[in-house]
Structures are given as structure tokens and as C-alpha cells.
Amino acid sequence: MKFDSALFWFRRDLRSFDNAALHAALTHSKRVHCVFVFDKEILDLLPHKADRRVEFIWDSVVELRDALRALGGDLHVLHDHARAGIPRLAVQLDVDAVLTNHDYEPQATTRDRAVADALKAKGIAFETRKDHVVFEKDEVLTQGGKFFSVFTPYKNAWLKRIDNDFLKPYAVEAHRDAFAGAVSGEVPTLEAMGFERTNLRALKFPTGASGGAKLFDDFVGRMDRYDETRNFPSIKGPSYLSTHLRFGTVSIRGLARAAYTRWREGSRGAEVWLSELIWRDFYAHILHHNPHVVAGSFKPEYDRIAWSKNETHFKAWCDGQTGYPIVDAAMRQLNQTGYMHNRLRMVAASFLIKDLLIDWRWGETYFAQTLNDFDLSANNGGWQWAASSGCDAQPYFRIFNPISQSEKFDAEGAFIRKYVPELTALSNKDIHAPWLTSPIEQRARNFQPGRDYPLPIVDHAAARLATLAEYKRALGRESAVV
């Protein structure tokens, strides 16, 4: 459908290039206005006013506005409830349609229905496009037309269907003449919205589309080694693009196209990284077809587990004071930076669930509050994988040993020393289990377990047996031998 004028609503797509719904607006409308809403419905629920994600968005929105101005457009920036603000602005601008990209989370879909209804009452169309994933909803299904619940068959079907048409960019600059002109008003400050600056700039984490491009350019030269380096937190192995993917300052099509091309050229690292991008689509696929996973287990029988309510243990985990160095280093990295290495997400989650027997939803919520790259489908999928309650999850009897994980993936203790400095003086052998340090070594290093660093809050071997017993009871597998 063609429109005389349209309003494009930026959300999880904070870039002025390769943007599906923005392309549609520009090619189907004579005049296109743009808007971003700092949505009070979301922001008012955030527990901390020093939130790195809000600052990341703010920096990215400022850069986006400048990029749009360079193309001859501009950006309305509202601090409002989107349900009310978008219809109000659409009426003020006298547009025929509002276009935006899909958002798959339950709160977002509810909001979008409300916005669509309000616009319809005013005679204004509401259209959305796919942009945040490569394949969505029902685009990849089993031969029987059902959703996939196991990753590998999904991945195979994904790879069988993919071609350059799904990965090609959506042109924006070529249609810049359709942008409406300048708007009045400035981007509301963080302080005006009730938020504070964080340590994001001190961390030198690049924001905006320029930051995403910088990180990707750096990763391209390392992509071929990704399979070899991705599991070691002290090594520069990951792409560090997850936050940019979350807020759309990079294009998923651009990243997948680069990985797909390198994989077809024989790169094992690119193949593994492409699999990680496919996991992202897979978890979005699961959320769409199984919205019950937001509050409950994908496999309902796992909701019969009698979880511990030990808030002291939970606080020790949150604070990085469990007495297990690799777990504590991971949690301190999260608390200090908003980022956690992917291998350590699995280790930390396994410890909370299967050493402390604490409900995975407690951990999922904490990650949702602290991760810069928090994405509902991926976060939920990862936690349910660790809890064995999710689709294609690890078996319930697979319980990570935090000591052996530490010895394997941080053998020299470099990562631990960075985030648990009280262990710096320990040897590479002792740093993984400080409570086992010999008395002679304790005196030589001026280190005393329980004084300088917490003793383990649980014994891993005993906790493992208790967890196995509870899982077997809840699942009716008391006779199982593991």
C-alpha cells in the first residue's frame, strides 16, 4: 500500500541502514517522519536508575538522530508511554500509517495491539516487518508443519532454507529523498528521565551503530579462530556484539551474511559463530510457539521440583561470594560491567540451579536486571537449558563441576585474578579451590581461607547428590542410576 505520509517507529533497530520497516516506509510513502520513544512502561519498572542499557540506548539514539539528519531526515524523541505517545504523534503529524519492525516479546506484542487499535480508531494504518531475526515465527517448521523443539534439526532446516535473498540488506540511503525535514526539540537527558550515568564510558564500550561497526570490524579478523577461542574468558574470543544485536545497532542480516560467506569458504570458526546466530533465531522461535516459557518450564514436569528458598545463598551468588572463584569472578564481571562471558553464563547458572538448588527463574530475573544484552527469548532459553527444563536442554544429571570448569577454561587463573583480586597471590593450582591451599602455602602467600576469601557455601559433591535426588523425585525417576 502507498501512503502520502508515514511515521517510522524505531525500537530494537537503532540504525539508519539495512532496516526492513524503515526501507518499507521510505519506498511506500512520499514523506517519512521518524520517532523513538523512551517508553515509561518499560523504564518505570527498572530497579536501578544507573542502568547501562538505558545509557547505551541514549547514546545510540543521539547518534541515530545525527545519522538521520545527515540523510535529510530527523528524529522525534519522546519520553512517554508508547501506547499513548505514538498515536498522539501520528495524529499531530497527520500521517496515514505507522510502520515499525516486529517485537516478539509478550509485553511488546500486547503494547503493539493497543497501539494498532488506537491508530485504527483514528483511521491510521499500522504495519510491521521482520528485522530482528533472520527467520521468524513459522518460517522454519518441521516437515509436519510443527515447531522445532531440538536445535540441530532446526539448524539443518535453517541452513537448507537460507539463501542470499534472506540476507540481502534493505536500502535506506537510496531513498533518502522521502525523509521529512527537521523537527523541533532535543533528546531528553538521562537525568530528566530519572536516570544516571553509569560506568559505561569508563568501560570504553562502544555504543551506537558506529560502535557496532567497530566491534564487528575487529571481530572479522578473529572469526576464523572463534571455535578455538570462544570458551576462554581471559582471551579475546567472542564478538562482543550481543548488546548491539539486542538493540539493533548492527544488522543481523549483515552479521549472518558475513558468517555464512566465510563458512561456505571453509572457515570452522565462522561455522560455529553462525550456529550461535542460529541459536538466537531458535530461541525466538521457541518463545513464539511456547509463550508459557516466560513463567514456567518448557517441560512442565520440571515445575514439580522443590526449589530451595535460601536467600542467603542467592545473595552470595549475586554478589560473587560463593567461595567458588570461577563462579564469583563471573558474577563480579556481570555486576561491574553488565557483561558475562557465554561459557561462564552456563557455569554460573549451573551452580545456582544444581549446586544451590535455587529456582532458575531467580537467576533469570537477576540476569534480566543486570545484563546489557538482556533478550527475553535468549535469556529464558539459556536458563532453561541449564535447568534441564527447556527445549533441547542438557540432561538433568549433567551438573558442571565449578572446579574442573575453572581448571579447564581459566587454567592460569588470569580471569579469576582480574575479578577476584583477593586471590591474586595464589598459585595457578590453588586459585581454583582456595580452601584446599596447604597450610605452608597459606603462610607463604599470607592467605587464609575464610578470612581473605569466603569458604565454599556448599560442598559441590554433596550438593550434586542432593540435586540429583530432588530431580529424580520430581520427575519420578528415583530408580535411575547416574
Secondary structure, DSSP 8 states (H G I E B T S, - for coil): --EEEEEEEESS---SSS-HHHHHHHHHEEEEEEEEEEEHHHHTT-S-SS-HHHHHHHHHHHHHHHHHHHTT---EEEEE-HHHHHHHHHHHHT-SEEEEE---SHHHHHHHHHHHHHHHHTT-EEEEE--SSSS-TTSS--TTS----SHHHHHHHHHHH--HHHH-----GGGGGGB----S-----TTTTT----STTTTT---HHHHHHHHHHHHHTTGGGHHHHTT-TTSS-S---HHHHHHTSS-HHHHHHHHHHHHHTT-HHHHHHHHHHHHHHHHHHHHHH-GGGGTS-SSGGGGG---B--HHHHHHHHHT-SS-HHHHHHHHHHHHHS---HHHHHHHHHIIIIIS-B-HHHHHHHHHHH-TT--HHHHHHHHHHHHT-STT---TT----HHHHHHHHSTT-HHHHHH-GGGTTS-TTGGGSGGG--HHHHHHHT--BTTTB---SS-HHHHHHHHHHHHHHHHT-TT---
